Amino acid sequence: MSDNQPAPDEILRLINGYWSTGIIAAAATHHLFTHLDQGADTAGELARRADISERGAQTLLDGLLSINLVELHGTRYRNSPSAAAYLVQGRPADLSGMARLKLGHMAHLTTLPDVVAAGGPISDPTTEVADNPHWGKVVTAIAAQSVPAAAVAADVLHLSEAGAISILDVGGGSGVYSATWLERNPQARSTQLDWEPINQIARRLLDERGLGDRFSCIDGDFHTTDFGTAAYDVALYSHIAHQEGPEDNVAVFTRLKDALKPGGALVVCDYVVQDDRSGPAFPLLFASEMLLKSKQGGTWRRSDYHDWLTKAGFTDVTFHAAPPATLVIAR
């Protein structure tokens, strides 16, 4: 190797990136991050609490150290700040379920070269079928990732001070936005429009949080179900635009504009890329998932959202960071 030739370490790390998915999922399955949070700080103690082999515990710790999810202090391990925030079981933003879900998705990546050649899914897409068992697992697994964005949106819209407002959550999934916003505002009421099996999941979550009396559901497909006219103060369209094509997004935004009361706000949350497609990193990476799983979805640019919302009749469009997502608020 010549003096100015880079070492292959970075390429090898990326080629073997699937090991990160496996290690995080295995650690989440055995609740290692939770045990670390509760004071188990050696491979032996983790093995005892998780009822796994000490060799397995040490191997996971080595892997987690390599990807900066645990820290080593002398001979003792502890969670990194990121792992403590997002991988400890029971915390509001716990992404352990997402880690386990993604482990099961890894086999699908073997078709990506053919999908790239075809320009879309080579089997039936999973994002467009109401009764696909895919949704039962995905909806609960991805709920935690919306917790930070829901809090940011509540702050931007000053929802805690908004009084007796009505909210429409289109494709609301787990109902995590409704739960977050209703907790912030005890006078607000929320309606979720989604497929019936998904609404059942949301009803359970809201009931568990003691919010079910201010939460209602409309069972249906948002492409065809009527949103009403001048009926809501706030409407939400979270992590749906990336599954839809430009024309469909304009059509939905137009119907949502009509559903809002004068002065109402539409909140769109999604993985949004810069206009020159230079970043952010995660939305750029997520585009491959949409190529693999949807017929016409993608990670759209800021200018796309601005154009679509303007066509829909909104005159004030602003963008707010909610990493790795972006909130787009239109009035």
Disulfide bonds with the S-S distance in Angstrom:
none
